[in-house]
C-alpha cells in the first residue's frame, strides 16, 4: 500500500469496521483461551498476555499504515440501492462489504477480496472487476515493486493461513522452511507438505497469469 504508483481506497464503513475489530484491546491484560480453526475443525488454544500485547502492537501498526496510505471514501450510491437488493447483501457481507462492491463497480477501481462469494456477486451483480491477494502480490512483483523473496514469503504465509486456492512452487516451500526453522509440523511448512500432492496434480505450477485488465 505504500507505493505511489497505485491508489488504494477503502470505504468509510470498512475503515470503521477495521478500527472496531483491530482496535479492541479488551482482555489483553490476562491470558485466555481462544477458538480457532485448523483443517476445518474448531481448535482451542491459549493466548498469553505477551502474545496479545504483540498482536495489539501489530494491529495498531496496520491501522496506522491503512490510514496513511489509503483514501477513505464515502459511498453515496448505497442510499440509492433498492432495499430489496441491499438488505440481503448487508446480512451476508455487512454494510462495509456492500460498500466495497459498489466502490469496485467504478471504472477506475478493482475489488481486492479473498472472499470468493463476495467477489462473484461483485462481478455478476455490480459489474466490478476483482483481484485477490496472491494475484496482487504477483502483479506488484512483476512490476518490481515487490521483491521476489517478499512474494514467496507472502505465498508461504497464505498457505499457512489455509488459503486453499494458493498456487505455490519450490521458492515458496523454501521460505516456508525458513519461517518454521525447518520444523515439519509447524505452519506454513506443514500446510505446504499437505497441499503438495494437489499442486503436483496441477498442469500449471506457476503463479496465475495476470488479468488483461491490469
Secondary structure, DSSP 4 states (H G I P E B T S, - for coil): ---SSS--EEEHHHHHHHHHHHS--TTTTS-EEEEEEETTEEEEEEE-HHHHHHHHHHHHHHHHHHHHHSEEE--GGGGGS-HHHHHHHHHHHHHHHHHHHHHHTSTT--EE---HHHHHHHHHHH---EE-HHHHHHHHHHTTSS-HHHHHHHHHHHHHTT-TT----HHHHHHHHHHTTT-TTSTTHHHHHHHHHHHHHSS--SPPPPPTT-
